[in-house]
Amino acid sequence: MFLVDAAGFGATCYGRMVRDGVVVPATGRYGLPLDIVATPGLRACCVAPSVPAHTVLSGAAGWWVRHGGAWPGHVTVVGQRGLHRGVPVPESSPVSDRVTFHSGLAWRDGGLKIGPVAVASDTRCCVDAMRWDSHQGVIPMVVDAVATGKVTLAGLRAEVRRDDARGSGYARLRELWRELDPVLHSLDSVRK
């Protein structure tokens, strides 16, 4: 048993397992037994029920699958423009994770298959997170990504330039990037 499904145990039983230290929460729905190390493949399995096969996981949830850290609280998937209107949303339960659908470059670029889901590149996850996710969690994520060398500033700049100014969330991305780019430049200069 690698994944513990809160929906399968019920909220009370699952809560008790977490309180007793037997299970460590991974997402809103899944946890991992205490003795299991969270890997990108296991994290991908945690979000797989929320990610339709024809989409790519991106944003903060994509970054979480690739690198771990704090669960962002929701799943961002990117698919072909307009396709999500006909897609059934994954089974709804009190412990299911919220899913938001977008169209964008991550879908056209494809993604790296990690476990059962395709996940956007590190750089694309950062840009999509700046575009669509809560900036409170995204800013530290992007700063850490550059500081640790997981993404390059040049790569981020190129990926931001690729984005379509007509798409949803572009104004948010542009405003955040205007403030964050000089900070990342200073950080990148110190690192070199």
trRosetta pair geometry for C-beta under 8 A, 3 or more apart (Angstrom, degrees):
i j d omega theta_ij theta_ji phi_ij phi_ji
1 4 6.8 55 159 -77 113 74
1 33 6.5 95 101 -36 95 129
2 32 7.0 -24 170 -134 61 87
2 33 7.4 -104 -141 14 29 103
2 36 5.7 143 -144 -140 69 155
2 42 6.1 -125 161 -122 121 112
2 45 7.4 43 105 82 123 158
3 26 7.8 -70 -131 25 88 146
3 30 5.0 -32 -166 -156 107 122
3 31 7.6 130 -164 68 59 38
3 32 6.7 -46 -110 -95 50 66
3 42 7.0 174 -69 -162 94 90
3 45 5.9 -131 -53 120 142 121
3 46 6.4 -179 -125 -85 125 73
4 8 7.9 -134 -178 58 55 114
4 9 6.9 1 177 -18 95 137
4 14 7.0 152 141 -127 112 94
4 17 6.8 -131 168 120 157 157
4 23 5.0 -73 48 -124 159 133
4 30 6.6 133 68 -161 53 64
4 31 4.5 -28 64 68 110 88
4 32 6.8 -180 11 -89 95 15
4 33 6.5 116 -36 -54 117 69
5 8 3.9 68 86 5 110 113
5 9 6.9 152 87 -6 62 86
5 29 6.6 -11 -148 158 69 92
5 30 6.0 -30 -99 -101 53 77
6 9 6.1 -68 -146 47 33 99
6 10 7.7 -89 171 78 62 11
6 11 6.5 41 172 -97 106 53
6 14 4.0 53 -131 -124 81 169
6 28 7.8 -89 30 143 146 52
6 29 5.5 -141 33 -162 106 46
6 30 7.0 -133 -7 -78 87 26
6 31 6.8 84 -55 -7 93 101
6 95 4.3 -133 90 -180 126 168
7 10 7.9 36 -168 -72 25 31
7 29 6.2 -11 -20 -154 102 100
7 93 4.8 28 -110 137 127 165
7 94 7.9 151 -101 50 86 73
7 95 5.4 -154 -61 54 81 120
7 96 7.6 33 -63 -58 132 74
9 13 4.2 -126 160 92 100 121
9 14 4.6 128 82 -59 124 85
9 17 7.1 -15 153 -6 165 137
10 13 4.8 74 65 18 93 105
10 14 6.5 -172 83 -8 42 93
11 14 5.9 -61 -140 42 25 110
11 15 6.0 29 160 -22 64 110
11 94 6.6 -36 -63 94 128 133
11 95 6.8 179 -88 -56 90 119
12 15 5.8 -56 -147 35 25 112
12 16 6.5 26 153 -20 61 106
13 16 5.6 -55 -152 34 31 114
13 17 6.6 33 151 -20 65 103
14 17 5.7 -52 -151 33 34 112
14 18 6.6 33 151 -17 65 103
14 23 7.1 -68 -160 71 69 157
14 31 7.1 151 -164 5 102 132
14 95 7.6 28 67 -100 167 159
15 18 5.7 -54 -150 36 33 111
15 19 6.2 31 153 -17 67 107
16 19 5.7 -54 -143 40 32 111
16 20 6.0 24 158 -13 66 111
17 20 5.9 -59 -140 44 27 106
17 22 4.6 -80 -163 67 80 113
17 23 4.2 40 134 9 111 119
17 31 7.2 158 106 80 121 153
18 21 7.8 39 173 -68 30 25
18 22 7.7 -82 -65 52 20 72
18 23 5.3 -60 -78 78 59 96
18 24 7.5 104 -129 -109 79 22
18 25 5.9 18 -117 -43 128 95
18 31 6.5 -132 -83 -109 96 161
21 34 6.1 40 156 -82 73 142
22 33 6.7 -43 162 -139 71 72
22 34 6.0 -108 -162 -17 26 112
23 31 4.0 65 169 126 112 140
23 32 6.8 148 -156 71 71 29
23 33 6.1 -51 -101 -100 65 40
23 34 6.8 -102 -78 -42 18 75
24 31 5.8 166 78 -168 35 96
24 32 5.3 -22 60 61 92 84
24 33 7.8 27 15 122 82 10
24 34 6.0 110 -26 -99 99 58
24 38 7.9 -99 91 -45 128 118
25 28 8.0 21 -172 -101 117 22
25 30 7.9 123 -158 99 57 42
25 31 4.7 -58 -102 -100 39 100
25 71 7.5 -89 130 4 96 147
26 30 5.0 -29 57 101 114 89
26 31 5.5 162 0 -118 82 33
26 32 5.4 76 -49 -19 119 96
26 38 6.5 158 -114 -112 114 129
26 42 7.7 -116 -124 135 158 99
26 43 6.6 -157 -174 -114 125 70
26 46 4.8 -108 116 -116 133 156
26 71 6.5 123 159 -72 43 133
27 30 5.0 39 40 42 97 85
27 46 4.7 150 -7 160 122 118
27 47 6.4 146 -76 -74 156 74
27 71 5.4 173 -106 -145 52 143
27 97 5.4 -49 167 -63 120 133
28 71 7.6 -180 -35 141 64 144
28 73 7.0 70 -50 -145 112 54
28 95 5.6 -178 142 -176 85 65
28 96 6.9 28 98 118 121 15
28 97 4.6 148 36 -83 116 76
28 98 8.0 64 8 -4 156 70
29 46 7.4 158 72 -171 91 80
29 49 7.5 -71 90 56 161 132
29 93 7.3 86 -114 73 114 117
29 95 4.6 120 -106 132 66 96
29 96 5.7 22 -70 -106 126 35
29 97 5.9 -95 -9 -27 105 86
30 45 7.8 -177 -169 111 171 82
30 46 4.2 -145 64 -135 143 91
32 36 4.7 -122 175 78 107 117
32 38 5.8 -156 -8 -77 167 89
32 42 6.6 53 -100 159 130 137
33 36 4.8 85 62 -3 85 110
36 42 7.1 161 152 -130 119 163
38 42 5.5 -131 -146 81 56 127
38 43 5.9 63 -180 -56 102 95
38 68 5.9 117 106 -111 123 115
39 42 4.9 94 48 9 75 99
39 43 7.0 -141 91 -3 38 87
40 43 5.7 -57 -144 40 32 110
40 44 6.2 37 154 -24 66 105
40 65 5.7 70 -154 158 78 69
40 66 5.7 16 -120 -125 121 31
40 67 7.9 21 -88 -44 101 27
40 68 8.0 -100 -76 -44 64 80
40 114 5.1 -77 146 -164 110 134
40 115 7.4 -163 126 -16 72 104
41 44 5.6 -51 -148 33 30 114
41 45 6.7 33 151 -20 62 101
41 114 6.1 -138 -90 174 54 81
41 115 4.2 131 -151 -63 67 104
42 45 5.5 -48 -151 32 37 114
42 46 6.7 44 147 -26 63 99
42 115 7.5 160 -45 -72 17 147
43 46 5.4 -46 -156 25 38 118
43 47 7.0 16 155 -3 66 103
43 64 6.4 -151 180 133 137 81
43 65 4.6 177 114 -128 115 57
43 68 6.8 -146 -64 -88 151 65
44 47 6.3 -68 -153 46 34 95
44 48 6.2 58 149 -56 68 96
44 57 7.9 -172 -129 26 83 159
44 65 5.1 73 -75 -154 71 122
44 114 4.4 -172 -67 114 148 95
44 115 3.4 162 88 42 130 126
44 116 6.2 163 139 39 107 65
44 117 4.9 -157 -165 34 101 104
44 119 7.0 -100 -104 -44 111 125
45 48 5.4 -29 -142 -4 34 125
45 115 5.2 -110 -50 -180 75 154
45 116 6.5 84 -98 15 62 110
47 50 5.4 -68 -172 48 68 109
47 51 5.7 56 135 -24 92 115
47 57 6.4 83 119 -117 141 147
47 61 6.1 127 -119 176 154 119
47 65 6.4 -81 22 -77 137 117
47 75 5.5 147 -155 -107 113 125
47 97 7.0 -50 -122 50 77 155
47 117 6.5 -30 91 -19 100 162
48 51 5.8 -70 -137 39 33 105
48 115 6.7 -99 -66 121 124 118
48 116 4.3 42 -123 76 135 125
48 117 5.4 -148 -101 -43 74 107
49 90 5.3 117 149 -161 79 144
49 91 7.1 -46 172 35 120 99
49 96 7.9 -105 109 -132 121 96
50 75 4.5 130 124 23 136 166
50 77 7.7 -165 133 -38 82 124
50 90 5.0 -113 -108 19 48 154
50 96 7.1 142 -86 -173 108 92
50 97 5.2 -48 -71 67 158 107
50 99 4.9 -172 -175 -77 104 120
51 55 6.0 -136 -171 77 77 109
51 57 5.2 -42 -115 -66 140 104
51 75 6.5 -124 -67 177 83 139
51 77 5.5 159 -130 -93 75 128
51 99 7.9 -174 -76 -127 47 126
51 116 8.0 147 71 109 119 92
51 117 4.7 37 91 -120 156 126
52 55 4.8 75 67 6 88 112
52 77 6.6 110 31 160 84 163
52 79 7.0 -3 74 -74 121 141
52 84 8.0 170 25 -114 149 78
52 87 5.3 -48 -80 -162 163 138
52 90 7.8 -151 -61 -53 75 93
54 79 5.8 60 115 -135 88 118
54 80 7.2 -45 151 4 114 102
54 83 6.7 -103 115 151 133 148
54 87 7.8 -142 52 -98 115 130
55 77 4.0 40 148 172 144 117
55 78 6.1 147 -166 67 91 35
55 79 4.0 -62 -100 -68 89 99
55 84 7.8 52 -82 -85 129 99
55 101 7.4 -98 -113 -129 148 89
55 107 6.7 -57 -141 -102 56 104
55 118 7.6 -172 107 57 42 107
56 62 7.8 27 148 -99 81 134
56 77 6.8 146 69 -159 35 70
56 78 5.0 -28 62 62 90 93
56 79 7.4 160 14 -76 68 53
56 106 4.6 -152 90 142 132 101
56 107 5.3 -170 13 -90 113 53
56 109 7.7 3 -47 68 178 82
56 110 6.8 160 -85 -173 137 25
56 111 4.1 146 -142 -25 115 134
56 118 4.7 -66 -115 106 76 108
56 119 6.9 133 -174 -121 81 13
56 120 5.3 92 147 -58 120 82
57 61 5.9 -97 -174 107 106 104
57 62 4.5 157 128 -88 84 87
57 65 6.3 55 115 1 145 149
57 75 6.9 -63 -131 -165 99 95
57 76 7.2 103 -161 79 59 60
57 77 5.9 -42 -96 -102 51 74
57 78 8.0 158 -102 16 6 80
57 111 7.1 133 43 -180 66 170
57 117 5.2 37 -12 154 127 132
57 118 6.8 161 15 86 79 53
57 119 4.8 -31 68 -107 104 69
57 120 6.8 -134 89 -1 51 81
58 61 7.6 57 80 62 25 85
58 62 4.4 -17 -131 -21 22 147
58 76 5.5 -71 75 106 72 105
58 77 7.2 116 20 -127 81 26
58 78 5.0 17 9 -8 132 119
58 102 7.9 -81 59 58 125 121
58 104 7.5 -100 53 76 166 129
58 106 4.2 -81 -69 -101 143 170
58 111 7.7 -132 -69 -94 86 135
58 119 7.5 147 -78 -162 49 57
58 120 3.9 36 -102 2 93 139
58 124 6.1 -72 -136 130 116 99
58 125 5.4 -156 -161 -106 65 62
58 128 4.2 16 144 73 121 165
58 129 7.7 -143 146 -46 78 70
59 62 5.7 110 49 13 44 101
59 63 7.2 -85 126 -2 35 96
59 72 7.5 -135 130 89 100 172
59 76 3.5 36 25 53 142 146
59 125 6.1 -82 16 -158 6 67
59 128 4.4 -97 -69 116 68 104
59 129 4.4 124 -156 -80 63 66
59 131 7.8 -105 -99 57 97 86
59 132 5.6 -68 -100 68 134 112
59 133 5.0 138 -171 -41 116 119
60 63 5.5 -52 -148 38 35 114
60 64 6.2 42 151 -25 66 103
60 72 3.7 107 120 -82 127 156
60 76 7.0 89 35 8 71 123
60 125 7.5 129 -71 174 18 96
60 129 4.5 102 -51 -122 71 118
60 133 4.5 116 -13 -129 116 167
60 134 7.9 -18 -22 41 155 75
60 137 6.1 47 -125 110 150 122
60 138 6.2 -103 -73 -88 113 83
60 141 6.5 -161 -119 -37 91 174
61 64 5.4 -47 -147 33 34 117
61 65 6.7 39 152 -21 63 98
61 72 5.5 -108 -65 43 66 126
61 74 6.7 -99 -54 100 124 49
61 75 4.7 98 -118 -122 175 53
61 76 5.5 164 24 23 114 76
62 65 5.8 -49 -152 30 33 111
62 66 6.6 24 153 -11 64 108
62 76 7.2 -69 -16 68 97 96
62 106 7.8 -125 -68 -143 165 148
62 111 7.9 -107 -139 -142 128 138
62 119 4.9 149 -149 -159 92 92
62 120 5.0 6 -169 40 162 92
62 124 7.8 -41 112 97 157 88
62 125 4.0 -142 93 -113 117 115
62 128 7.3 49 27 67 136 133
62 129 7.9 -134 46 -54 98 102
63 66 5.8 -63 -151 42 32 108
63 67 5.9 -29 172 30 70 112
63 69 7.6 -19 128 41 98 131
63 72 8.0 82 58 -39 101 130
63 122 7.1 79 -112 -139 81 65
63 125 4.4 153 -58 146 81 136
63 126 6.9 86 -80 -68 129 62
63 129 6.4 -11 -11 -51 132 144
63 141 6.0 75 131 -176 162 133
63 145 7.6 -78 -139 -78 129 129
64 67 7.0 -83 -126 59 19 71
64 68 6.6 33 -164 -134 59 12
64 69 6.1 -112 -117 59 73 90
64 70 7.6 -84 -110 86 113 39
64 71 6.0 79 -151 -117 152 48
64 72 5.9 -134 -38 -10 136 96
65 114 6.0 137 151 89 120 147
65 117 7.3 -87 -139 75 164 128
65 119 5.3 -138 85 -106 137 146
66 114 7.2 -148 -87 -55 67 165
66 119 6.1 171 -56 142 98 148
66 122 6.3 -155 129 -89 165 84
66 125 6.9 -144 11 -16 137 167
67 122 7.9 71 -37 -118 121 106
67 150 6.9 5 -90 -135 143 158
69 141 7.4 136 119 -110 166 96
70 137 7.0 -121 86 -143 125 122
72 133 6.4 -45 -169 -150 141 134
72 134 7.7 169 -167 34 99 102
72 137 6.0 157 -124 115 87 157
73 97 7.5 173 168 -146 35 96
73 98 7.3 11 141 35 74 109
74 97 6.1 158 -127 173 39 93
74 98 4.2 -38 -121 75 103 98
74 99 7.1 179 -174 -81 85 25
74 100 6.4 40 154 -6 127 101
74 133 7.9 178 66 -121 110 92
75 97 5.2 86 -17 120 105 124
75 98 7.0 179 25 90 73 48
75 99 4.7 -21 71 -108 106 73
75 100 7.3 174 88 24 55 64
76 99 7.9 160 -86 -158 24 56
76 100 5.3 -17 -111 66 69 98
76 102 6.6 3 -173 7 96 118
76 128 6.5 170 123 145 142 119
76 129 7.7 173 33 -91 155 61
76 132 5.7 126 -130 100 144 138
76 133 6.6 -94 -37 -66 145 98
77 84 7.9 143 92 -99 108 125
77 99 6.4 1 4 -168 112 103
77 100 7.4 170 28 83 67 48
77 101 5.7 -24 73 -109 93 63
77 102 7.3 166 88 29 44 72
78 101 7.8 136 -101 -164 28 55
78 102 5.1 -33 -105 79 75 89
78 103 6.6 102 -163 -137 78 20
78 104 4.8 -70 -146 49 129 97
78 105 7.7 -22 166 59 154 40
78 106 4.0 95 61 66 152 115
78 107 4.6 -136 128 -40 93 92
78 120 7.0 45 29 -58 132 128
78 128 6.9 -92 -52 -127 134 148
79 83 4.9 -104 133 69 122 124
79 84 5.6 136 54 -56 131 91
79 87 7.6 99 35 -32 172 152
79 101 6.4 -29 22 -160 110 101
79 102 7.8 137 25 77 64 41
79 103 6.4 -58 78 -99 53 68
79 107 5.2 117 -135 -103 18 141
80 83 4.2 72 70 -19 92 133
80 103 6.5 -2 155 -124 19 107
80 107 5.9 -164 -59 154 48 150
81 103 3.9 59 -88 -138 64 165
82 85 5.9 -31 -175 4 60 117
82 103 7.2 13 -8 -61 50 143
83 86 6.7 -70 -174 40 48 96
83 87 6.6 50 139 -35 77 113
83 103 7.7 119 23 -90 90 106
84 87 5.1 -57 -146 24 47 121
84 101 3.6 126 -137 163 161 156
84 103 7.8 -139 -4 -56 113 84
87 101 7.3 147 54 -97 134 152
89 92 7.0 42 108 -59 112 95
89 99 6.4 172 -149 58 96 127
90 96 6.7 -180 102 -156 105 132
90 99 6.6 100 21 -17 107 149
91 96 6.7 -164 98 -89 67 140
92 96 5.7 -115 -142 23 40 153
93 96 4.7 116 47 -30 73 99
100 132 6.8 -176 106 170 142 129
102 128 7.5 165 73 -154 151 111
102 132 6.1 -98 -54 -85 153 154
102 167 8.0 73 -175 176 106 120
102 168 6.7 -131 -133 65 102 117
102 169 7.5 -23 -127 7 140 136
103 107 6.6 -56 -152 17 60 143
103 167 7.2 -133 81 -134 84 120
104 107 6.3 116 67 9 54 95
104 108 7.8 -114 123 6 39 96
104 128 6.6 135 107 -107 159 109
104 131 7.9 135 -115 95 155 160
104 163 7.7 -15 -153 -131 107 85
104 164 7.6 -150 -128 24 72 108
104 167 6.4 97 -96 -171 89 161
105 108 5.5 -62 -150 44 46 108
105 109 5.6 39 156 -19 79 111
105 124 6.5 -135 98 -134 107 118
105 159 7.9 -177 90 -160 155 84
105 162 6.0 65 -96 128 160 120
105 163 6.8 -102 -14 -99 130 60
105 164 7.9 163 -45 -10 96 93
106 109 5.9 -59 -140 42 27 108
106 111 6.5 25 179 -69 89 109
106 120 3.9 -53 -138 -93 115 129
106 124 5.1 137 -93 159 90 135
106 125 8.0 81 -105 -72 131 53
106 128 6.0 -3 -39 -60 132 146
107 110 7.8 29 177 -72 29 30
109 120 6.9 70 77 -135 124 86
109 121 7.0 -68 135 -5 143 109
109 124 6.4 -154 57 -79 156 157
110 118 6.5 -93 179 -170 65 138
111 117 8.0 -25 103 142 139 73
111 118 3.6 118 66 162 114 91
111 119 5.0 172 171 67 127 23
111 120 5.0 -70 -108 -73 111 37
111 121 7.3 -146 -129 -33 69 56
112 118 7.0 144 66 -156 27 64
112 119 5.5 -33 63 63 82 84
112 121 7.1 96 -13 -85 106 58
113 117 7.4 171 -146 94 58 29
113 118 5.5 -38 -90 -95 62 67
113 119 7.8 133 -113 14 14 77
114 117 6.3 -19 65 70 77 77
114 118 7.8 117 18 -125 70 20
114 119 5.0 -5 16 5 119 126
119 125 7.4 3 171 -72 91 123
120 124 4.0 -108 166 95 119 123
120 125 5.1 157 85 -60 107 74
120 128 6.6 75 67 4 167 142
121 124 4.5 89 54 11 83 103
121 125 6.8 -142 92 -9 41 86
122 125 5.7 -54 -149 32 28 113
122 126 6.7 28 153 -19 62 104
122 145 6.7 168 170 -154 110 125
122 150 5.5 -135 -174 152 151 97
122 151 5.1 -157 124 -70 112 101
123 126 5.8 -54 -154 32 32 112
123 127 6.6 25 153 -13 66 106
123 151 4.9 139 -86 -136 74 121
123 152 7.9 -24 -90 41 120 66
123 155 4.6 -104 -104 145 143 114
123 156 6.0 -148 -148 -81 96 56
123 159 4.8 175 149 -39 111 153
124 127 5.8 -55 -145 40 35 107
124 128 6.0 30 158 -14 69 109
124 159 6.1 -149 -85 -151 56 137
125 128 6.0 -59 -142 43 26 107
125 129 6.1 31 156 -24 63 109
126 129 5.7 -56 -148 34 27 113
126 130 6.6 26 154 -18 63 104
126 138 7.9 125 -155 -166 60 95
126 141 7.1 -168 -118 121 82 102
126 142 5.1 108 -156 -108 110 91
126 145 5.7 -124 -89 61 134 169
126 151 5.8 -74 -13 -6 151 171
126 156 6.2 -59 101 -112 138 104
126 159 7.6 94 70 85 98 151
127 130 5.8 -53 -151 34 33 110
127 131 6.3 30 150 -19 64 110
127 156 6.8 166 -67 -148 95 73
127 159 4.6 -136 -42 129 149 119
127 160 5.8 -162 -124 -77 118 65
127 163 6.6 -159 167 -58 129 125
127 173 7.0 40 -174 -142 75 128
128 131 5.4 -57 -146 39 35 114
128 132 6.0 -16 171 19 71 111
128 133 7.7 68 125 -12 68 102
129 132 6.9 -79 -130 55 21 76
129 133 4.4 -29 -157 27 67 130
129 138 4.5 171 144 -124 106 114
129 141 6.5 -58 132 86 160 142
129 142 7.2 -171 83 -57 124 102
130 133 7.5 -14 -47 45 14 88
130 135 7.3 49 -139 -106 59 84
130 138 5.6 158 -85 159 53 141
130 142 6.6 38 -65 -61 109 148
130 172 7.3 176 149 124 65 91
130 173 5.1 89 117 -123 99 76
130 176 5.1 -157 -167 88 104 142
130 177 6.5 80 157 -58 150 87
130 180 7.6 -111 -124 25 135 158
131 163 7.1 -175 -84 -137 138 149
131 169 4.0 85 169 133 84 126
131 170 6.8 -6 -137 -85 107 38
131 172 6.1 115 -152 81 40 105
131 173 4.1 -8 -93 -64 76 117
132 168 7.7 55 -96 114 98 98
132 169 4.9 -44 -76 -111 68 161
132 172 7.6 122 -72 77 28 143
133 137 6.8 -72 145 70 118 105
133 138 5.1 137 89 -63 110 122
134 137 5.4 60 86 20 100 97
134 138 6.5 171 89 -13 47 99
135 138 5.1 -66 -130 46 39 112
135 139 5.7 46 174 -33 77 100
135 172 7.6 -145 -55 -179 116 107
135 176 5.9 -156 -118 -103 126 134
136 139 7.1 -47 -149 18 13 105
137 140 6.8 -65 -164 42 38 101
137 141 6.2 38 148 -23 70 116
138 141 5.4 -63 -149 39 35 116
138 142 6.1 29 160 -18 73 106
138 176 7.7 3 101 -170 129 158
139 142 6.2 -57 -145 37 27 104
139 143 6.3 25 158 -16 64 110
139 176 7.5 -134 -84 -160 92 117
139 180 6.8 -147 -129 -101 87 123
140 143 5.7 -56 -141 41 32 111
140 144 6.0 32 160 -18 67 109
141 144 6.0 -60 -150 39 24 109
141 145 6.3 30 151 -26 62 107
142 145 5.4 -49 -146 30 33 117
142 146 6.7 26 157 -12 64 102
142 151 7.9 -51 -149 56 66 137
142 156 7.5 91 -161 -121 110 146
142 180 6.6 18 103 -175 142 147
142 184 7.4 -60 139 -84 103 128
143 146 6.2 -60 -154 39 30 103
143 147 6.0 27 152 -19 67 114
143 180 7.8 -123 -68 -154 86 106
143 183 7.2 -45 -105 126 108 120
143 184 6.9 -138 -111 -91 64 85
143 187 6.8 167 -155 -63 84 172
144 147 5.5 -56 -136 42 32 112
144 148 5.9 14 168 -6 68 113
144 150 7.8 20 124 20 73 125
145 148 6.6 -64 -140 45 19 97
145 150 4.6 -85 -153 67 70 112
145 151 4.5 17 152 22 112 107
146 149 7.6 35 -177 -73 30 28
146 150 7.8 -76 -56 48 21 75
146 151 6.1 -51 -79 76 60 85
146 152 7.4 79 -127 -145 78 19
146 153 5.8 56 -136 -66 125 80
146 156 7.2 -43 -80 -18 112 143
146 184 5.1 88 26 -148 178 104
146 187 5.9 90 111 102 122 129
146 188 6.1 -69 173 -71 118 93
146 191 7.9 -153 147 -13 81 155
147 187 5.8 -70 -83 174 83 128
147 191 6.8 -172 -140 -77 50 132
149 152 7.6 13 -150 -79 60 68
149 191 7.5 171 -66 177 91 145
151 155 5.5 -126 -175 78 85 129
151 156 5.9 83 143 -53 124 97
152 155 4.2 97 59 3 88 104
152 156 7.0 -152 93 -5 49 82
152 188 7.8 78 -165 -127 65 129
153 156 5.6 -52 -149 36 35 112
153 157 6.3 36 153 -20 66 105
153 181 8.0 107 -161 -148 105 69
153 184 5.2 157 -112 140 110 113
153 185 6.4 119 -162 -89 155 55
153 188 4.4 -47 -22 -70 141 157
154 157 5.7 -53 -147 36 31 112
154 158 6.4 30 155 -18 64 106
155 158 5.8 -55 -147 37 30 110
155 159 6.2 26 156 -17 65 109
156 159 5.7 -59 -146 39 30 109
156 160 6.2 31 156 -20 67 105
156 184 7.1 -49 66 148 154 164
157 160 5.9 -53 -146 35 29 110
157 161 6.5 30 154 -19 63 106
157 181 7.2 80 -93 -129 95 115
158 161 5.7 -56 -151 35 31 113
158 162 6.7 36 150 -26 63 104
159 162 5.6 -49 -153 27 36 117
159 163 7.4 50 150 -37 60 92
160 163 6.0 -39 -164 5 39 117
160 173 6.9 180 -138 161 94 115
160 177 5.4 121 -142 -126 149 155
163 167 7.0 -107 178 42 89 127
163 170 6.3 165 141 -117 121 97
163 173 6.4 -59 118 113 171 161
164 167 4.4 85 83 -16 104 110
164 170 6.9 -98 97 -80 55 136
165 170 5.1 139 -147 169 41 156
165 174 7.7 44 -125 -59 89 132
166 170 7.1 71 36 -4 12 154
167 170 5.3 112 67 -42 72 111
169 172 5.0 -52 -163 39 66 117
169 173 6.0 69 140 -24 84 101
170 173 5.4 -55 -148 38 37 113
170 174 6.0 37 155 -21 70 106
171 174 5.7 -52 -143 37 30 112
171 175 6.3 28 158 -17 64 107
172 175 6.1 -58 -148 38 26 107
172 176 6.3 19 159 -11 63 111
173 176 6.1 -63 -147 42 26 105
173 177 5.8 23 159 -19 66 115
174 177 5.8 -59 -141 40 24 110
174 178 6.3 33 157 -28 62 104
175 178 5.8 -50 -151 26 29 115
175 179 7.1 13 156 -5 60 105
176 179 6.1 -68 -159 43 34 102
176 180 5.6 16 156 -10 74 121
177 180 5.7 -63 -126 47 31 103
177 181 5.6 44 172 -38 69 104
178 181 6.7 -36 -134 16 14 112
179 182 7.5 -71 -175 33 30 98
179 183 7.2 16 146 -8 65 116
180 183 5.5 -66 -155 42 44 112
180 184 5.8 39 154 -19 79 109
181 184 5.8 -59 -143 40 28 108
181 185 6.2 35 156 -26 65 105
182 185 5.4 -49 -145 32 34 117
182 186 6.6 35 155 -19 64 100
183 186 5.9 -53 -155 33 32 109
183 187 6.4 29 149 -16 64 109
184 187 5.4 -54 -145 40 35 114
184 188 5.9 38 155 -22 68 107
185 188 5.7 -54 -142 38 28 111
185 189 6.3 31 155 -22 62 106
186 189 5.7 -55 -148 34 29 113
186 190 6.6 28 154 -18 63 105
187 190 5.9 -56 -152 34 31 109
187 191 6.4 32 151 -22 64 108
188 191 5.6 -54 -148 34 32 115
188 192 6.6 26 157 -17 65 105
189 192 6.2 -59 -150 34 30 105
